[in-house]
Each structure stands twice: as C-alpha cells, then as structure tokens.
Amino acid sequence: MNLSKIDLNLFVVFDAIYTEANLTRAGQIVGITQPAVSNALARLRETFNDPLFVRTAQGMVPTPMAQNIVGDVRNALSLLRVSVQESRVFNPADAGKTFRISMADLIEAVVLPPLMRRLRRHAPALVIESFLCKRRDTTKELAAGRLDFAVDAPLNTDPQVRHVKLTEDRYVCAMRRGHPLEGKPLTLEGYLAQGHIHISSRRNGLGEVDLALGKMGRQRKITLRSQHYMMAAQVLQQTDMVITVPERFARRHDLPFTPLPLPSVNTIETHLYWHESTDQDPANRWMREQLIELCADIMAPEQRAASPAPVVG
C-alpha cells in the first residue's frame, strides 16, 4: 500500500461509518454529503481490496478487515488530532519536546546554566541538545528542522532567517594574575609582543583582531590555536600567554584584563537565529522568549555595573 497516494480524510470517513453504521449520519458528522461518503467508501474499498462495510437491515456492518484495522485507524487519528492541537497551543509544563541549539562553548557557559534552571521549574520534560553547527550550514539546518535555533555573531544575512540580539560585550586582553602586564596600560607594541591564544571553530583563518591588525600592516604571534574557550583559562594560569576574549568571559573566570589597544575592533554581539517557517510556532516562540528574557537578565547587572555613577550636588 502506497500511503503517499492515500487521502487521510478517508480514514475520518471510515471511523464515522464504523461508529454510526449509516452513511447519511456519517456524512453529517464529517460534514459532507451522503454521496461524498459513498465515494469515500468506494475509494477505501479499492485501497484495501475489501468491502469493509456490508449493508444490512441493521445498518452498515463492518467486515473482519474493518474490525481488524479500526483500532489502529482510531489511534492514528487521535495522534494526529493531538499533534494538531499541540501545534496550536504549547504547554511547557507538559511538553516533552527536544530543542536543538547551535552554540559555541563560550555562549554555552553563559546561557545553558540559567536556561536549565528555568526549564526545571517551568518545563521539566523539555530536552536541550546543544552542539556547534558549521556557520555555512546553519540556514540549511534551520530550514530542514534539524536545528531549532543558532546563537552566533550577526553574520547570517539570509532573508529566510529571523534574528534578534541577545547579548553585547567588548573584547579585552585577559591574562593570569601576577602577569607582568597586570594593572598596566597596554600599548599596541606590548600587545603584539605577547604570545596569544586564539579560539576558533575553524582549523585556519583569521579572527576579527587579526583582520584589524592586518589593515594596519601588523600581526600578532599566535602560540596556541584551539576551538574551546573553557580550556584557555587553565592555560593562562600556567603561562604568560594572553587571550583576547569578551569581557564577560574574563570576569567570570576572575582573570585580570585590560582594554584592547585597537579602537577599530568593535563590540561583539550575539544574536539568536531561527527559521521564518517556525516564526509563529508556539513552542518555538515560547523558547525564544525564554532565551531572550534570560539573556536580558544576564545583561542587566553588567550594564548597571558599567554605567557611570550619578553626579550628586
């Protein structure tokens, strides 16, 4: 049986005939005429190569074939009704949905702990799968439904992808406590004289700092290139290397830091991406709201700490 050629509405008619044992009443339940019910029954008979229902004085009596399949048909229809209902209304307290989010380990450390605390309270059955999708594949994966969200720099300009800013930060030069540069003004020459840790998900290629230096005809010395931020703090504790990171990372790991001597390097933004096809989906919208709200909560105390004290007098 080729299911792709079967009209699923036929099974709604089948269930109605089985329940009512009368074609006219079945049509009234489904909302179609009696001739349309007869036509649907004829197509079902052809599909199953069985009469399915036999007309008697007591009404339309199901054949053994109809009796064998009615349970599965009703279960399938019930599952479809539930799926349609859940697609219209999302109840986080009962939902067992899995959300797949692409993000690097740096944003994972910021977002996932408060997100999981929030979900344990409001949506305990939800599952989060976090992994890093290649940037060039993000749009395709979002469109295919293999990815629900991506958290990344504002670089995706595909019109199919919606996005909103989650966080904003600035780059700083971080180091271990007791480093010769700790507490001292950092000049460009002093910055370039250091051994640098560079974090990138790619095997090669330049970062934003390197591009800015290249425009000046300068180059820094990258001593360690890795794809993981979380190990960098440990390397810093054991060496005199430095790392250019968002200020939030340096503060969270209690690392001394100093502003970059590169005015051309702008602040760093993190955006939340999702595909336009899921824009009105209640589940997707609910999770977007959670991510946006918790990132606003993360940013608020940092923004207050960075604000200048009010002038009194």
C-alpha positions in Angstrom: 0.0 0.0 0.0 1.4 3.4 -1.1 0.4 5.7 1.7 1.6 8.8 -0.2 -1.4 8.2 -2.6 -4.0 7.8 0.2 -6.2 10.7 1.3 -6.0 10.7 5.1 -9.5 12.2 5.2 -10.8 8.8 4.0 -9.9 7.4 7.4 -12.0 10.0 9.1 -14.9 8.9 7.0 -14.1 5.2 7.8 -14.3 6.0 11.5 -17.6 7.8 11.2 -19.2 5.0 9.2 -17.9 2.4 11.7 -19.3 4.5 14.6 -22.7 5.4 13.0 -23.3 2.3 10.8 -25.1 4.7 8.5 -23.7 6.6 5.5 -26.1 9.6 5.9 -25.3 10.1 9.6 -21.6 9.5 9.0 -21.7 12.4 6.4 -23.4 14.7 8.9 -20.7 14.0 11.5 -17.9 14.6 9.0 -19.6 17.5 7.3 -20.0 16.1 3.8 -23.0 14.8 1.8 -24.1 11.2 1.6 -22.9 10.8 -2.0 -19.5 12.1 -0.9 -19.4 9.4 1.9 -20.3 6.7 -0.7 -17.5 7.9 -2.9 -15.0 7.8 0.0 -16.1 4.3 0.9 -15.6 3.2 -2.7 -12.1 4.5 -2.6 -11.4 2.8 0.7 -12.7 -0.5 -0.6 -10.4 -0.2 -3.6 -7.4 0.7 -1.4 -8.0 -2.3 1.0 -9.4 -4.6 -1.7 -12.2 -5.4 0.8 -15.9 -4.3 1.1 -15.1 -3.0 4.7 -18.9 -2.5 5.4 -21.9 -4.6 4.3 -25.4 -3.1 4.1 -27.9 -5.0 6.2 -31.2 -4.3 7.9 -29.3 -3.3 11.0 -27.1 -0.8 9.1 -23.6 -0.9 7.7 -21.9 -3.9 9.3 -18.1 -3.9 9.4 -16.3 -6.8 7.8 -13.5 -8.7 9.6 -11.0 -6.5 7.7 -12.7 -3.3 9.0 -12.8 -4.8 12.6 -9.0 -5.5 12.4 -8.0 -2.1 11.3 -10.4 0.2 13.3 -8.3 0.2 16.4 -5.2 1.3 14.5 -7.1 3.9 12.5 -8.6 5.5 15.6 -5.2 5.5 17.3 -3.6 7.2 14.3 -6.4 9.8 14.1 -6.2 10.5 17.8 -2.4 11.0 17.5 -3.0 13.4 14.5 -5.6 15.4 16.5 -3.2 15.7 19.5 -0.4 16.8 17.2 -2.5 19.4 15.5 -3.7 20.7 18.9 -0.2 20.8 20.3 1.0 22.8 17.2 -1.6 25.5 18.1 -1.1 25.6 21.8 2.2 24.9 23.6 2.0 23.9 27.3 5.6 23.9 28.6 4.7 22.2 31.8 3.6 19.0 29.9 5.7 19.3 26.7 8.3 16.7 26.0 9.8 18.4 23.0 13.5 18.5 22.2 15.1 21.8 21.2 18.3 21.7 19.2 20.5 24.8 19.6 23.8 25.5 17.8 26.2 27.5 20.0 29.9 27.6 20.9 31.2 26.6 24.3 31.6 30.2 25.4 27.9 31.1 25.0 27.0 27.6 26.3 28.7 28.5 29.6 26.7 31.7 29.8 23.3 30.6 28.6 22.8 26.9 29.5 23.1 27.0 33.3 20.3 29.6 33.8 18.3 28.1 30.9 18.3 24.7 32.5 17.4 26.1 35.9 14.4 27.9 34.3 13.3 24.8 32.4 13.5 22.6 35.5 10.9 24.9 37.1 8.6 25.6 34.2 9.2 22.8 31.6 10.7 19.8 33.3 10.2 17.4 30.4 11.9 19.5 27.8 15.2 18.3 26.4 18.0 20.6 25.1 20.6 19.4 22.6 23.5 21.9 22.2 26.1 21.4 19.6 28.1 23.6 17.2 26.8 23.6 13.6 29.1 25.0 10.9 28.1 28.6 10.1 27.8 27.9 6.4 25.3 25.1 7.2 23.1 27.0 9.7 20.4 28.2 7.3 20.1 24.8 5.7 19.8 23.0 9.0 17.3 25.5 10.3 15.2 25.2 7.2 15.3 21.4 7.4 14.1 21.4 11.0 17.3 19.6 12.2 18.1 22.8 14.1 15.7 24.9 16.1 18.0 27.9 17.0 21.5 29.1 16.4 23.3 31.6 18.7 26.1 33.3 16.8 27.6 36.6 15.7 25.4 38.8 13.5 26.8 37.4 10.2 23.8 35.5 8.7 22.0 37.7 6.2 19.8 35.1 4.6 16.2 36.5 4.3 14.7 33.2 5.4 16.4 33.5 8.8 15.0 35.7 11.6 17.2 37.0 14.3 17.3 39.2 17.4 20.2 40.5 19.5 20.8 38.5 22.7 24.0 40.0 24.2 26.6 42.6 23.7 30.1 42.7 25.0 33.5 44.2 24.3 36.8 42.5 23.6 39.6 42.7 26.2 43.0 41.3 26.7 43.0 38.8 29.6 45.9 37.2 31.4 46.7 35.3 34.6 47.1 37.0 38.0 50.7 38.1 38.5 51.3 38.5 34.8 53.9 41.2 34.0 51.2 43.2 32.2 48.6 43.1 35.0 47.4 46.5 36.1 49.5 48.3 33.5 48.3 50.3 30.4 48.5 48.1 27.3 50.1 49.6 24.2 49.9 48.1 20.8 53.6 47.1 20.9 53.1 45.5 24.3 50.1 43.6 22.9 52.0 42.3 19.9 54.9 41.2 22.0 52.8 38.6 23.8 52.2 35.0 22.9 48.5 34.7 22.1 45.8 32.1 22.5 43.3 32.2 19.6 40.0 30.5 19.8 38.2 29.5 16.6 36.0 26.6 15.4 37.9 26.6 12.1 41.2 24.9 11.5 42.6 28.1 10.0 41.7 31.6 9.1 41.9 35.0 10.8 39.8 36.4 13.6 38.4 39.9 13.9 41.5 41.1 15.8 43.8 39.7 13.2 41.9 41.4 10.4 42.1 44.7 12.2 45.8 44.3 12.7 46.3 43.3 9.0 44.8 46.6 7.9 47.5 48.3 10.0 50.2 46.1 8.4 50.8 44.3 11.8 50.5 40.8 13.0 50.3 39.1 16.4 52.0 35.9 17.4 49.5 33.1 17.9 51.1 30.4 20.1 48.0 28.3 20.7 45.0 27.9 18.4 42.1 25.9 19.8 38.3 25.6 19.4 37.5 25.7 23.1 37.4 28.8 25.3 36.9 26.8 28.5 40.4 25.3 28.5 42.0 28.7 27.8 41.7 29.9 31.4 43.6 26.9 32.6 46.4 27.5 30.1 46.7 31.1 31.1 47.2 30.1 34.8 50.3 28.2 33.8 51.9 30.5 31.3 52.5 34.2 30.5 50.3 34.0 27.4 47.3 36.3 26.9 44.0 35.9 25.2 41.6 38.3 23.5 38.1 37.5 24.8 34.8 39.1 25.6 35.0 41.0 28.9 32.2 38.7 30.3 34.5 35.7 30.0 37.4 37.4 31.8 35.1 38.4 34.7 33.5 35.0 35.0 36.9 33.4 35.3 38.4 36.1 37.6 41.1 37.0 35.0 42.8 40.4 35.1 42.1 42.2 31.8 42.8 45.4 30.1 41.1 47.2 27.1 42.5 46.3 23.7 44.8 48.9 22.1 42.8 48.5 18.9 40.0 51.1 18.7 38.9 49.6 15.4 37.7 46.4 17.0 34.1 46.9 17.8 31.9 45.4 20.4 30.9 41.8 20.0 27.2 40.9 19.6 25.5 37.6 19.9 22.2 37.0 18.0 19.6 34.3 18.3 18.6 32.9 14.9 15.5 30.8 13.8 13.9 30.0 10.5 10.9 32.0 9.3 8.9 28.8 8.9 8.9 28.5 12.7 8.2 32.1 13.5 4.6 31.6 14.5 5.1 28.1 16.1 4.0 28.3 19.7 6.8 26.1 21.0 9.5 27.9 19.1 8.1 31.3 20.2 8.0 30.2 23.8 11.6 29.1 23.8 12.7 32.3 22.0 11.0 34.2 24.8 12.9 32.2 27.4 16.3 32.8 25.8 15.7 36.5 25.2 14.5 37.0 28.7 17.3 35.2 30.5 19.9 37.0 28.4 18.3 40.3 29.3 18.6 39.2 33.0 22.3 38.3 32.4 23.0 41.7 30.8 21.2 43.9 33.2 23.6 43.7 36.2 26.6 44.0 33.9 25.1 47.1 32.3 24.4 48.7 35.7 28.0 47.9 36.8 29.3 49.6 33.6 27.2 52.7 34.0 28.9 55.8 35.4 27.9 56.7 38.9 25.4 59.6 39.1 26.8 63.0 39.9 25.5 64.4 43.2 25.3 68.1 44.0 
